[in-house]
Amino acid sequence: MSRAYNFCAGPATLPESVLQQAREEMLDWRGTGMSVMEMSHRSDEFVEIAENAEQDLRELAGISDDYAVLFMQGGASSQFSAIPLNLLGDKSSADYVNTGIWSKKAIAEAKRFGDVQVVASAEASGFASIPDVADWQTNPDAAYLHYTPNETIGGLEFDFIPETGSVPLVADMSSTMLSRPMDFSRFGLIYAGAQKNIGPSGLVVVIVRKDLLGKARKEAPTMLNYQVIADNGSMYNTPATYSWYLAGLVFKWLKAQGGVEAMGRINERKARKLYDFIDTSDFYANPIEPRFRSWMNVPFTLADDALNGDFLKGADARGLLNLKGHRSVGGMRASIYNAMPEAGVDALIHYMAEFAKERG
Amino acid sequence: MSRAYNFCAGPATLPESVLQQAREEMLDWRGTGMSVMEMSHRSDEFVEIAENAEQDLRELAGISDDYAVLFMQGGASSQFSAIPLNLLGDKSSADYVNTGIWSKKAIAEAKRFGDVQVVASAEASGFASIPDVADWQTNPDAAYLHYTPNETIGGLEFDFIPETGSVPLVADMSSTMLSRPMDFSRFGLIYAGAQKNIGPSGLVVVIVRKDLLGKARKEAPTMLNYQVIADNGSMYNTPATYSWYLAGLVFKWLKAQGGVEAMGRINERKARKLYDFIDTSDFYANPIEPRFRSWMNVPFTLADDALNGDFLKGADARGLLNLKGHRSVGGMRASIYNAMPEAGVDALIHYMAEFAKERG
């Protein structure tokens, strides 16, 4: 078939032009006679690729020199351990906000390394709303406060950055990174698994304020020690070079689209279209409080779960792929990251309308 | 330029046919309308790719069902931590053999987690020979014995598998994996960073005897816990899917070449040619005891170090790339992994002869 519209939550669709460039350069990067994946990570060529990617990311996200940008391995899940191992320091506890499944995973892992206070939870709302900040039981002496700006599975997204005073703010941005403008100077550390808005899986980007480095616990594996990774330009060992290169191509593509300001406008429009359609329909529903609906991951249910199978079959036949919701939530989920063209959202809405008319 | 002969120690050259297939499938894997790197790791398509890769690796290496095969992230360097964290269990110490730079790195990291006994060292020979097994001061109650069958930097390779009785044998096979037949049933655990003989960086293959699972220390990060990774088919989190796919293509290529028996014959011939040439030359030298010379990494020096720059420049001009030795050793190093064609070794020898004649 031709290129499908792939609504997978991650690994996710990539810009077609990025894949085309990767294809063209696969056997010979710019006359070197080598694929990027065959290059020494210490070669001039790869170092240039790596540095360009970092520079483009800094420009796109507006990251100052006060921050180190790390290209690590092991996914966001490895960061669930790395964060307490590196940031607890001599503090006795850290604050966590629970807004869904990914928050819970981060909390469970952090508890293995220190005292974790869940200072706010969306559980009472069925994970359909962000708890009012006025009610958060934060600890001014916490080592950091961790939250999940966008819950990939639940489709619950913060529309604000929490104010934590002198407590460093730590955020799992895996599914929202670079999807809209954000003031990164508000954060102590952010991390993002690449396989949603950045590139292929096997790479996790960590952006950490330099004054937070150097406090790793002695039992931290060296490969999870931010100071070591920063001191070595993310090349303490061989990094995931090909994923890094592809992330660089995605960053270039984002700049060509007009950066995160332009992406934010497009993403808001894509999301609004889809939610508006869902809200005006009697057949589809989304449970999230409108203000906190994710721009990136749109879960929705059909009026009758017995029709789910037929809905998915029809979608597949039209090249609208991977719409099945996460097993913990059920129903459907359309992930509409940066690389999902607006035409893909239009095609999805068109099919949803058609299906509702025929089967609703 | 056309494809060069790339002698890089890793990331390293890959079979051209593998890169060609990856190129062809880049935008659309078998009519799915998706690149493999855009596929959900839980999709039927990717699960098939992943399982085929594991099955092919098991066939190639003769791995029985007594072993779990894990596709992890973080490189061999992460395993330097994972091994003591998982295998020390209730034992008080582990034995390590020091044969060079990679052994030393494994030793340094293990010391952070437990009591390490260096039971043999090649230091007295200037890392030019493997210490006689009769002199190893092994501990019959060690949690495991760790060694490095092939030192990528020094070019020192074991031509035997040490006998350790009931003590599990653990081996860093990053640069020798699948290069020759080996009796894997002799090992408790082997690991190999992919970027030499398996595929792109960002993937590390771990093969572990199942009875060694389930002993992880409570402070082990979950992503380094072999039991968790094994229980989840290496998909506890999103694995490095594209690297896994490429490894699968390399395994298929290896099978088509005749498997590790055929590769062993070819690799021995390639290595012998190069060492024979070095030994018959007055201009080039390799310091390793012949019996323990690596089939994969061939370090050599020129009679006059002042000529190194010119040698490398001439090599580059002929498309013989990345021959510069590791900074800790100096001189040259030709890494001649599985994917380096015999014609590449012939071209290197031809150039070396020419250079020695003109400049020697």
Contacts between the chains, C-beta under 8 A, distances in Angstrom:
chain1	res1	chain2	res2	distance
A	1	B	28	7.1
A	1	B	31	5.4
A	1	B	32	7.3
A	1	B	33	4.5
A	2	B	28	7.6
A	2	B	33	6.5
A	3	B	27	6.4
A	3	B	28	6.7
A	3	B	33	5.3
A	3	B	34	7.8
A	4	B	32	7.1
A	4	B	33	3.0
A	4	B	34	6.1
A	6	B	33	7.3
A	6	B	34	5.4
A	6	B	38	5.6
A	8	B	38	6.9
A	8	B	39	7.2
A	8	B	40	4.7
A	8	B	43	7.8
A	9	B	40	7.6
A	10	B	40	7.7
A	10	B	238	6.4
A	11	B	37	6.1
A	11	B	38	5.8
A	11	B	39	6.0
A	11	B	40	6.5
A	11	B	41	6.6
A	11	B	238	6.6
A	11	B	241	5.7
A	12	B	38	6.4
A	13	B	34	7.5
A	13	B	38	5.3
A	14	B	35	6.8
A	14	B	37	6.8
A	14	B	38	5.7
A	16	B	27	7.0
A	19	B	26	5.5
A	19	B	27	5.1
A	19	B	35	5.6
A	20	B	26	8.0
A	20	B	27	6.9
A	22	B	26	6.0
A	23	B	23	5.3
A	23	B	26	4.1
A	23	B	27	6.5
A	26	B	19	5.5
A	26	B	20	8.0
A	26	B	22	6.1
A	26	B	23	4.1
A	26	B	26	6.9
A	27	B	3	6.4
A	27	B	16	7.0
A	27	B	19	5.1
A	27	B	20	6.9
A	27	B	23	6.5
A	28	B	1	7.1
A	28	B	2	7.6
A	28	B	3	6.7
A	31	B	1	5.4
A	32	B	1	7.3
A	32	B	4	7.1
A	32	B	321	7.9
A	33	B	1	4.4
A	33	B	2	6.5
A	33	B	3	5.3
A	33	B	4	3.0
A	33	B	6	7.2
A	33	B	319	5.8
A	33	B	321	7.0
A	34	B	3	7.8
A	34	B	4	6.1
A	34	B	6	5.4
A	34	B	13	7.5
A	34	B	321	7.1
A	35	B	14	6.8
A	35	B	19	5.5
A	37	B	11	6.1
A	37	B	14	6.8
A	37	B	200	4.1
A	37	B	201	7.5
A	37	B	246	7.6
A	38	B	6	5.5
A	38	B	8	6.9
A	38	B	11	5.8
A	38	B	12	6.5
A	38	B	13	5.3
A	38	B	14	5.8
A	39	B	8	7.2
A	39	B	11	6.0
A	40	B	8	4.8
A	40	B	9	7.6
A	40	B	10	7.7
A	40	B	11	6.5
A	40	B	322	5.9
A	41	B	11	6.6
A	41	B	201	7.1
A	43	B	8	7.8
A	43	B	322	7.3
A	73	B	73	4.4
A	73	B	74	4.6
A	73	B	75	6.8
A	73	B	78	7.4
A	73	B	202	6.0
A	73	B	240	7.7
A	74	B	73	4.6
A	74	B	74	5.0
A	74	B	78	7.3
A	74	B	223	5.4
A	74	B	237	8.0
A	75	B	73	6.8
A	75	B	223	7.4
A	75	B	237	4.6
A	75	B	238	5.6
A	76	B	237	7.4
A	77	B	222	7.1
A	77	B	223	5.4
A	77	B	236	7.0
A	77	B	237	3.8
A	78	B	73	7.4
A	78	B	74	7.3
A	78	B	221	6.6
A	78	B	223	4.5
A	78	B	237	7.9
A	80	B	222	7.5
A	81	B	221	3.5
A	81	B	222	6.6
A	81	B	223	6.6
A	82	B	221	7.6
A	85	B	221	7.5
A	109	B	221	7.6
A	109	B	222	5.8
A	112	B	218	7.2
A	112	B	219	7.3
A	112	B	222	7.6
A	113	B	219	7.3
A	193	B	238	6.7
A	195	B	238	5.6
A	195	B	241	7.9
A	200	B	37	4.1
A	200	B	240	7.7
A	200	B	241	7.0
A	200	B	242	4.7
A	201	B	37	7.5
A	201	B	41	7.1
A	201	B	238	4.5
A	201	B	239	6.7
A	201	B	240	5.8
A	201	B	241	5.2
A	201	B	242	7.2
A	202	B	73	6.0
A	202	B	202	4.2
A	202	B	203	7.1
A	202	B	239	7.4
A	202	B	240	3.0
A	202	B	241	7.3
A	202	B	242	6.9
A	202	B	243	5.7
A	203	B	202	7.1
A	218	B	112	7.1
A	219	B	112	7.3
A	219	B	113	7.4
A	219	B	219	5.4
A	221	B	78	6.7
A	221	B	81	3.5
A	221	B	82	7.6
A	221	B	85	7.5
A	221	B	109	7.5
A	221	B	221	6.7
A	221	B	224	6.6
A	222	B	77	7.1
A	222	B	80	7.5
A	222	B	81	6.6
A	222	B	109	5.8
A	222	B	112	7.6
A	223	B	74	5.5
A	223	B	75	7.4
A	223	B	77	5.4
A	223	B	78	4.5
A	223	B	81	6.6
A	224	B	221	6.6
A	236	B	77	7.0
A	237	B	75	4.6
A	237	B	76	7.3
A	237	B	77	3.8
A	237	B	78	7.9
A	238	B	10	6.5
A	238	B	11	6.6
A	238	B	75	5.7
A	238	B	193	6.6
A	238	B	195	5.6
A	238	B	201	4.5
A	239	B	201	6.7
A	239	B	202	7.4
A	240	B	73	7.7
A	240	B	200	7.7
A	240	B	201	5.7
A	240	B	202	2.9
A	240	B	240	6.7
A	240	B	243	7.4
A	241	B	11	5.7
A	241	B	195	7.9
A	241	B	200	6.9
A	241	B	201	5.1
A	241	B	202	7.4
A	242	B	200	4.7
A	242	B	201	7.3
A	242	B	202	7.0
A	242	B	242	7.3
A	242	B	243	7.4
A	243	B	202	5.7
A	243	B	240	7.4
A	243	B	242	7.4
A	243	B	243	7.9
A	246	B	37	7.6
A	319	B	33	5.8
A	321	B	32	7.9
A	321	B	33	7.0
A	321	B	34	7.1
A	322	B	40	5.8
A	322	B	43	7.3
